[in-house]
């Protein structure tokens, strides 16, 4: 990604999106440590994007032991029933006038989470105790779900398993 300018001495230098890359790295490590699903799945990608956005927008992409200190904050932000979606939109809107490769990647991740739908089990149609574990998975009621709705609980669970 070629920027229009840079903070270096030459306008030909590339600006590296370190804050976003670090947030994505932390999210990836949390999800891989939790071993909740293969990293090649779209669900994993949704979880990584949701966590990376949470970390990046909370200004929490800091190194070392301070990451562990931020887990509680990230957990509360990703908790079920919370205002995470509204929080992300508000944080991105507050930075509308800013530019840079970090924000461009964060906005792209948010667009993907909002615009992509994944086929998932319809949890509202599943009755506890009503599912026969011997039945085929194809018989489960399924529904198209926005990627962020799958990624957010996955990221939340990964934080708790860390």
N, C-alpha and C positions, 0 to 999 in steps of 0.2 A: 504494500500500500504506500504510494508516494504522497507525502504531505506537501502542502503548498509552501511550508516553511519549516524551520526546525530551530531548536535552541542552540545548535552548534554554530560553527563559524562559516559553514558552507550551506547553501540552500539545497545542495544535492544529497544531503544526509537523510537517511531514513529515520523516522521517529518510531521507536519500538513501543508497542502498547504493553508495557511492563505491568501496570496495575491490573489490567484485564487478564493478561496471561497468568499472573500470579494467583488471581482469584479463581481462574479456571483450573489451575494446578491444584489448589487447595481442595476445590470441589471434587475434582477427579480422584484425589487421594482419599478423601472421605468416603466416596462411593465405592472405590476399589477395596478399601479396608473393610467396609461393611459386607462386601461380597454378596450383594443382594440380587444381582443379575449380570449377565455378560456385558462387558463394555461395548460390544458391537451392536447392541440393541438401540432402537429409537427411545425406549423408555429410559435407558441409561443416559442418553444424550439429553433428554428432557430434564432428568434429575441434575445433571452436570450444569446445564444452563440455568436452572432455577437456583441452585446453590451459588453458582458464580455470580449471578445478578445480586443475590442477597449479600454476598461477601463484598462485592465491588461497590454496591450502592450504600452499604452501611459503613463505608470507609474502613473496612476491616481487613483488607489484604495486607496484613503486617506479618513480619517474619518471626520465626522462632517460637519461643514459649508463649508469646502473646497471642498466638492463634488459639491455643487451648483456652485462654481467658475469654475469647470471643464466642466460644461455642454456645454458651448459654444465651447470648444475645441472638445468635443466628437461629437457635432452636426456637426461641419465642417468636421470632419473625416468621418462621416457616410453620408454626403450629396450625393444626386444623381449625378451621372456622375463623382464623385471623384475617386481618385486612391486607394480606401480602400483595395481592394483585393491585389494589388501590395504592398501596405504599410504593410499589415499583413504578407505577404510572406517575405518581406525584414526584418521586425522586428524579425520574427521567425528564419530566416536564420542567422541573426546577433548573435543569441543566440544558434547556433548549438552546440557549445562546452560546453554549460552549461547543467546541469542536475538538477533534483529535481522534486518533486511532482507537484509544480505549473506549470512548463513548460510542464510536461507530460500531465496534464489536459488541458492546453491551446492547445497543439498540437493535442490531441484527439478531442477537440471541432472543431478545424480547419479541421481535416480530415473528421469529420462528415458533416460539412458545405459544403465541396468541393465534397464529394463522394455521398451525399444523394440528390436525386431529389424528388421534391414534385409536384403534379399535381395542376396547378394553371390556372386561367383565362389568356388567351393569350391577353394581353393588346394591342399588335400590330394589332390584328385582330378585335378588338372592335372599331366600328365607333361611335364617340360622337353623341348622339341622335338616334343612330340606334338600341339601345337595348330597347326592350319592357319590362318594369318592371313586367308585368304580365306573361311573359314567364317563363318557368321552368329553374332553374339554370343549369340543365343537358344539355340544348341546347346551353349554352355558349361555344365558342371555348376554348379549354383547351390545355395546353402544359406542358411537364415535364420541370421543372425549378430547377437549383441548389439551395439548401436550403439557401445558403448565399444571393442569389439574392432576396429571399423573406424576410429573416430575417433582412437584412440591412435597407431597408426602414421602416420596422416595428419598429426597434430600433430607427431610426432617428425620426419618428413620436412620439414615446413614450417620447423622450427627450423634444420635443417641447410641449407636453401636460403636462409635469411635472410642 
